[in-house]
Amino acid sequence: TEVLGLTGEQALEAAGENFVSKYLLRNGYLDLLRAQGQTLREFMGNMDTMHSYLKRETLPGLAPPSFKTEDAPDGVGFLLHYWSFRPGLGPLVQGMVGACGKVLFGEETKLEVLRASEAKGSHYVLFRVTEDRKDLEG
């Protein structure tokens, strides 16, 4: 991170973006990703099912995180709950979700951390996800 001039969080976010935009797309996962939903919220709501499929079919050692979506109380965006036994990966999730919004749905996506906690090996982050559906090409 020192060589790149990035904080650890910025490096993790960039790694998440690159995992989606470079690794997944270049290795044939686009159709699988697109099949997970018509909107980013629907897509994120199907992540647990997709991870279960991958664990069963191709990656038996996978220990994926878990996600849940819900309406934001104030109607702005949606809430994304993230749980993992791996601490400190919230910024990685921010990069991955942002890249999915851009690549799959043509949306600039912002994730704001509302709450984060750790207890007995479980890491939790609550994000507010907002999307700008503007044309990213123009």
C-alpha positions in Angstrom: 0.0 0.0 0.0 2.9 2.4 0.7 4.3 2.0 -2.8 0.8 2.7 -4.3 0.1 5.6 -2.0 -3.1 4.0 -0.8 -4.4 3.3 2.7 -5.2 -0.4 3.6 -8.9 0.3 3.1 -8.3 2.0 -0.3 -6.2 -1.0 -1.4 -8.9 -3.5 -0.3 -11.6 -1.5 -2.1 -9.5 -1.4 -5.3 -8.9 -5.2 -5.0 -12.7 -5.7 -4.8 -13.2 -3.6 -7.9 -10.5 -5.5 -9.8 -11.8 -8.9 -8.6 -15.2 -8.2 -10.3 -14.1 -6.1 -13.3 -11.0 -8.2 -14.2 -11.0 -11.6 -12.6 -14.7 -12.6 -12.7 -15.4 -11.1 -16.1 -12.3 -12.4 -17.8 -12.9 -15.9 -16.4 -16.4 -16.6 -17.7 -18.5 -15.6 -14.7 -20.5 -12.8 -16.4 -23.6 -15.0 -17.2 -23.6 -16.4 -13.7 -23.5 -12.9 -12.3 -26.2 -11.6 -14.6 -28.5 -14.4 -13.6 -28.6 -13.2 -10.0 -30.9 -10.4 -10.5 -32.3 -7.5 -12.6 -31.3 -4.9 -10.0 -28.3 -4.5 -7.7 -30.6 -5.1 -4.7 -32.0 -8.3 -6.2 -28.5 -9.3 -7.2 -27.1 -8.8 -3.6 -30.2 -10.6 -2.2 -29.2 -13.7 -4.2 -25.5 -13.8 -3.2 -26.0 -16.4 -0.5 -27.7 -18.7 -3.0 -25.0 -18.1 -5.6 -22.2 -18.8 -3.1 -24.0 -22.0 -2.0 -24.1 -23.2 -5.6 -20.4 -22.4 -6.1 -19.5 -24.2 -2.9 -21.5 -27.3 -3.9 -20.5 -27.4 -7.6 -17.0 -26.1 -8.0 -15.5 -24.7 -4.8 -16.0 -27.2 -2.0 -13.7 -25.3 0.4 -15.4 -22.0 -0.1 -16.3 -20.2 3.2 -18.4 -17.4 1.9 -19.8 -14.4 3.7 -23.5 -13.8 4.0 -25.6 -10.9 2.8 -29.2 -9.6 3.4 -30.9 -6.6 1.9 -33.8 -4.5 3.3 -35.5 -1.2 2.6 -33.8 1.8 4.1 -36.1 3.4 6.7 -35.9 6.8 5.1 -36.4 5.4 1.6 -32.9 6.4 0.3 -31.3 3.4 -1.3 -31.3 0.1 0.5 -29.6 -1.5 3.4 -27.0 -4.3 2.9 -26.1 -6.5 5.9 -22.8 -8.3 5.5 -21.5 -11.0 7.9 -18.2 -12.9 7.7 -15.8 -14.7 9.9 -13.0 -12.7 8.2 -12.5 -9.4 9.9 -11.7 -6.1 8.1 -13.1 -6.9 4.7 -15.8 -4.3 4.5 -13.8 -2.1 2.1 -13.3 -5.2 -0.2 -17.1 -5.6 -0.2 -17.5 -1.9 -1.0 -15.3 -2.3 -4.1 -17.0 -5.5 -5.3 -20.5 -4.2 -4.9 -19.6 -0.9 -6.5 -18.0 -2.7 -9.5 -21.1 -5.0 -9.8 -23.3 -1.9 -9.9 -21.2 -0.4 -12.6 -20.5 -3.5 -14.7 -23.8 -5.3 -14.5 -26.3 -2.5 -14.1 -24.6 0.7 -15.4 -24.9 2.4 -12.1 -22.5 4.5 -10.0 -22.9 2.8 -6.6 -22.0 4.2 -3.3 -21.8 2.2 -0.1 -21.8 4.1 3.2 -20.9 2.2 6.4 -23.6 2.8 8.9 -22.4 0.3 11.6 -19.6 -2.3 12.0 -19.0 -4.7 14.8 -17.1 -7.8 15.8 -18.1 -10.5 18.3 -16.6 -14.0 18.8 -15.2 -14.4 15.3 -18.1 -12.8 13.5 -17.6 -9.6 11.6 -20.7 -7.5 10.7 -21.1 -4.4 8.6 -24.3 -2.5 7.7 -24.1 -0.5 4.6 -26.5 2.0 3.0 -26.3 1.4 -0.8 -27.3 4.2 -3.1 -27.3 4.1 -6.9 -27.1 6.8 -9.6 -28.6 5.3 -12.7 -26.9 7.8 -15.0 -25.3 6.7 -18.3 -21.7 5.8 -17.3 -20.5 5.9 -20.8 -21.4 9.6 -21.4 
